[in-house]
Amino acid sequence: MGTLEPRKNLENLLQAYSALQPAQRYQFKLVIAGAKGWGKGNIVEVVNRLNLQESVIITGYISEQDLSTLYAHARFLAMPSLYEGFGFPIIESMSLGVPVLTSNSSSMPEVAGDAALLVNPYDINSLSDGITSLLFNDDLHQRLASKAIENANRFTWYSSAKKMNQIFLETYDENHHV
């Protein structure tokens, strides 16, 4: 989701996905949504090089409504980014009860909480094992799905505004009691 650029780690994701058996890839398509961003390389070239044309769908930019539909029909969100400022797709998908596979680095562990499967984004085997686990381990999938909405609720606009207001009040009190 979002702008397709090197920090999204799509080449490693595609390499990990390519480790699935062809029948598994036929059953579980990989959908890559987002507008093309900066950086060298073309994701279509990687898909072609890995012979994944039949199992990878690249949508380009999609609307918010279509994005919600995509999340709602996904087995899980794979977001093995190398860096994210926050990671809104994690919260967006979790708000619909969709499990997440994401990186064990940057902001993702904090945002994902205990409602995601964390993997090493630099390690193709770690990514591949995570993909396989969320596709075929129904107990793990269900456990993460059951925690997803609760985790997403930690980041509502209301709770964020309430926390920000509390920070302002504390800062004001500290500055006026000096």
C-alpha positions as CSV (number, residue, x, y, z in Angstrom):
1,M,0.0,0.0,0.0
2,G,1.1,3.5,-0.6
3,T,3.8,4.8,-2.9
4,L,5.9,2.0,-4.4
5,E,9.5,2.8,-3.5
6,P,12.7,1.0,-2.3
7,R,11.9,1.4,1.4
8,K,8.7,-0.8,0.9
9,N,11.0,-3.8,0.3
10,L,8.9,-5.1,-2.5
11,E,11.7,-7.0,-4.2
12,N,12.4,-9.1,-1.1
13,L,8.6,-9.6,-0.6
14,L,8.4,-10.9,-4.2
15,Q,11.4,-13.1,-3.8
16,A,9.8,-14.6,-0.6
17,Y,6.4,-15.0,-2.3
18,S,8.1,-16.8,-5.2
19,A,9.2,-19.5,-2.8
20,L,5.5,-20.7,-2.6
21,Q,4.5,-23.6,-4.8
22,P,2.8,-22.5,-8.1
23,A,-0.5,-24.0,-6.8
24,Q,-0.3,-22.0,-3.6
25,R,0.5,-18.8,-5.6
26,Y,-2.5,-19.6,-7.8
27,Q,-4.7,-19.9,-4.7
28,F,-3.3,-16.8,-2.9
29,K,-2.5,-13.9,-5.3
30,L,-0.2,-11.2,-4.1
31,V,-1.8,-7.8,-4.7
32,I,0.5,-4.7,-4.8
33,A,-1.4,-1.5,-4.5
34,G,0.0,2.0,-4.8
35,A,1.4,4.6,-7.2
36,K,4.9,4.3,-8.5
37,G,7.4,6.3,-6.4
38,W,11.0,7.1,-6.7
39,G,14.0,4.9,-6.8
40,K,15.7,2.7,-9.3
41,G,14.1,-0.5,-10.6
42,N,10.7,-1.4,-11.8
43,I,8.5,-3.8,-9.9
44,V,7.1,-5.2,-13.1
45,E,10.6,-6.2,-14.1
46,V,11.0,-8.1,-10.8
47,V,7.7,-9.8,-11.3
48,N,8.7,-10.9,-14.8
49,R,12.2,-12.0,-13.7
50,L,10.7,-14.2,-11.0
51,N,8.0,-15.5,-13.4
52,L,5.2,-14.3,-11.2
53,Q,3.0,-12.7,-13.9
54,E,0.1,-15.1,-13.2
55,S,0.0,-14.6,-9.4
56,V,1.0,-11.0,-8.8
57,I,-1.5,-8.2,-9.4
58,I,-0.2,-4.6,-9.5
59,T,-3.1,-2.2,-9.2
60,G,-1.4,1.1,-9.3
61,Y,-3.2,3.9,-7.3
62,I,-6.5,2.8,-5.8
63,S,-9.2,4.9,-4.1
64,E,-9.9,4.8,-0.3
65,Q,-13.1,2.8,-0.9
66,D,-11.3,0.2,-3.1
67,L,-8.5,0.0,-0.5
68,S,-11.0,-0.9,2.2
69,T,-12.5,-3.6,-0.1
70,L,-9.0,-4.9,-0.8
71,Y,-8.2,-5.1,2.9
72,A,-11.5,-6.7,3.8
73,H,-10.9,-9.5,1.2
74,A,-7.2,-10.1,2.1
75,R,-5.9,-13.1,3.9
76,F,-3.4,-10.8,5.5
77,L,-1.4,-7.6,4.9
78,A,2.2,-8.1,4.0
79,M,4.1,-4.9,4.8
80,P,7.8,-5.8,5.3
81,S,9.0,-2.2,4.9
82,L,12.6,-1.2,5.7
83,Y,11.4,2.1,7.1
84,E,8.0,3.7,7.9
85,G,7.3,6.9,9.7
86,F,4.2,5.3,11.2
87,G,2.6,2.6,9.0
88,F,-1.0,3.5,8.4
89,P,-1.7,0.4,6.3
90,I,-1.1,-1.7,9.4
91,I,-3.8,0.1,11.4
92,E,-6.1,0.3,8.4
93,S,-6.1,-3.4,7.8
94,M,-6.2,-4.3,11.5
95,S,-9.3,-2.1,11.9
96,L,-11.0,-4.6,9.6
97,G,-9.7,-7.6,11.6
98,V,-7.0,-8.5,9.0
99,P,-3.8,-10.0,10.3
100,V,-0.5,-8.3,9.4
101,L,3.0,-9.5,8.5
102,T,5.4,-6.7,9.0
103,S,9.0,-5.8,9.8
104,N,10.7,-6.3,13.2
105,S,12.3,-2.8,12.7
106,S,11.5,0.9,12.4
107,S,8.1,1.9,13.7
108,M,6.3,-1.3,12.7
109,P,6.6,-3.3,16.0
110,E,5.3,-0.4,18.0
111,V,2.3,0.1,15.7
112,A,1.6,-3.6,15.2
113,G,1.8,-4.5,18.9
114,D,1.2,-8.2,19.5
115,A,-1.4,-8.4,16.7
116,A,1.2,-9.0,13.9
117,L,3.7,-11.5,12.8
118,L,7.1,-9.7,12.8
119,V,9.8,-10.8,10.4
120,N,13.3,-9.7,9.4
121,P,12.7,-7.6,6.3
122,Y,16.3,-8.2,5.0
123,D,16.0,-12.0,5.3
124,I,14.1,-13.7,2.4
125,N,13.7,-16.9,4.4
126,S,12.2,-15.0,7.3
127,L,9.7,-13.3,5.0
128,S,8.9,-16.6,3.2
129,D,8.4,-18.4,6.5
130,G,6.1,-15.6,7.7
131,I,4.0,-15.7,4.4
132,T,3.7,-19.5,4.7
133,S,2.7,-19.3,8.3
134,L,-0.1,-16.7,7.7
135,L,-1.4,-18.5,4.7
136,F,-1.5,-22.0,6.1
137,N,-1.4,-21.8,9.9
138,D,-5.1,-21.2,10.7
139,D,-4.5,-21.0,14.5
140,L,-1.9,-18.3,14.1
141,H,-4.0,-16.5,11.6
142,Q,-7.1,-16.6,13.9
143,R,-5.0,-15.5,16.9
144,L,-3.7,-12.4,15.1
145,A,-7.0,-11.6,13.5
146,S,-8.7,-11.7,17.0
147,K,-6.2,-9.1,18.3
148,A,-6.2,-6.9,15.2
149,I,-9.2,-4.7,15.9
150,E,-8.3,-4.1,19.5
151,N,-4.8,-3.1,18.5
152,A,-6.1,-0.7,15.8
153,N,-8.3,0.9,18.3
154,R,-5.2,2.2,20.2
155,F,-4.8,4.6,17.3
156,T,-8.1,6.2,16.7
157,W,-8.2,10.0,15.9
158,Y,-10.1,10.5,19.2
159,S,-7.5,8.7,21.3
160,S,-4.7,10.5,19.5
161,A,-6.3,13.9,20.1
162,K,-7.0,13.1,23.8
163,K,-3.3,12.1,24.3
164,M,-2.1,15.2,22.5
165,N,-4.4,17.4,24.6
166,Q,-2.9,15.7,27.8
167,I,0.6,16.5,26.6
168,F,-0.4,20.2,26.0
169,L,-1.9,20.4,29.5
170,E,1.1,18.9,31.1
171,T,3.5,21.2,29.2
172,Y,1.4,24.2,30.1
173,D,1.4,23.2,33.8
174,E,5.1,22.6,33.8
175,N,5.8,26.0,32.2
176,H,3.5,27.9,34.5
177,H,4.7,26.4,37.8
178,V,8.3,27.3,37.3
